[in-house]
Amino acid sequence: MMKIGPDTPAGLLDPDEVTAWGLVQASLQQRGCGGNGFSVREMKSIASTLNANNISAQARVLAVQYWQEYGVQMMSNIGCSS
């Protein structure tokens, strides 16, 4: 979902779901999982994503829900310890 969501034609996916998965991905990267290291540019990008003002409350609720449901499994699947 994190890879295909942004490229899926409008109307096929709920925009809040796409945003929520983007937040989940940023959370993984913030923990050092699935990123390319911790460059200043990457850290700014992660912070910008997580703190964006234009993210709806519903997208944030979904992101928390997805993290609670799938976070440990995702980290385990990519070989990242918590």
ZIZI-V535893 format. One record per residue. N is the residue number from 0. RES is the residue in one letter. PHI is phi in whole degrees, -180 to 180 (NA if undefined). OMEGA is omega in whole degrees, -180 to 180 (NA if undefined). Layout:
BEGIN
N/RES/PHI/OMEGA
N/RES/PHI/OMEGA
END
This chain:
BEGIN
0/M/NA/-178
1/M/-66/-178
2/K/-87/-174
3/I/-92/-176
4/G/-52/-177
5/P/-65/-178
6/D/-100/-179
7/T/-79/-180
8/P/-55/-180
9/A/-55/178
10/G/95/180
11/L/-85/178
12/L/-128/175
13/D/-67/-180
14/P/-57/178
15/D/-66/177
16/E/-67/179
17/V/-61/179
18/T/-63/-180
19/A/-61/179
20/W/-67/174
21/G/-63/176
22/L/-66/178
23/V/-62/179
24/Q/-62/178
25/A/-64/177
26/S/-64/176
27/L/-62/-179
28/Q/-64/179
29/Q/-61/179
30/R/-87/180
31/G/84/-178
32/C/-108/174
33/G/80/178
34/G/-104/180
35/N/-108/-178
36/G/104/-176
37/F/-118/175
38/S/-77/178
39/V/-59/-180
40/R/-61/-180
41/E/-66/180
42/M/-64/177
43/K/-65/179
44/S/-64/179
45/I/-62/-179
46/A/-62/179
47/S/-62/179
48/T/-64/-176
49/L/-68/-175
50/N/-107/-178
51/A/-59/-179
52/N/-77/-175
53/N/-91/179
54/I/-88/-177
55/S/-69/177
56/A/-60/-180
57/Q/-64/178
58/A/-64/178
59/R/-67/177
60/V/-62/179
61/L/-62/180
62/A/-61/178
63/V/-63/179
64/Q/-61/-180
65/Y/-63/-180
66/W/-63/180
67/Q/-64/-177
68/E/-80/-170
69/Y/-123/-174
70/G/-55/-179
71/V/-62/-180
72/Q/-64/180
73/M/-64/-180
74/M/-62/179
75/S/-65/-177
76/N/-65/180
77/I/-100/175
78/G/73/-178
79/C/-115/-180
80/S/-85/-178
81/S/-82/NA
END
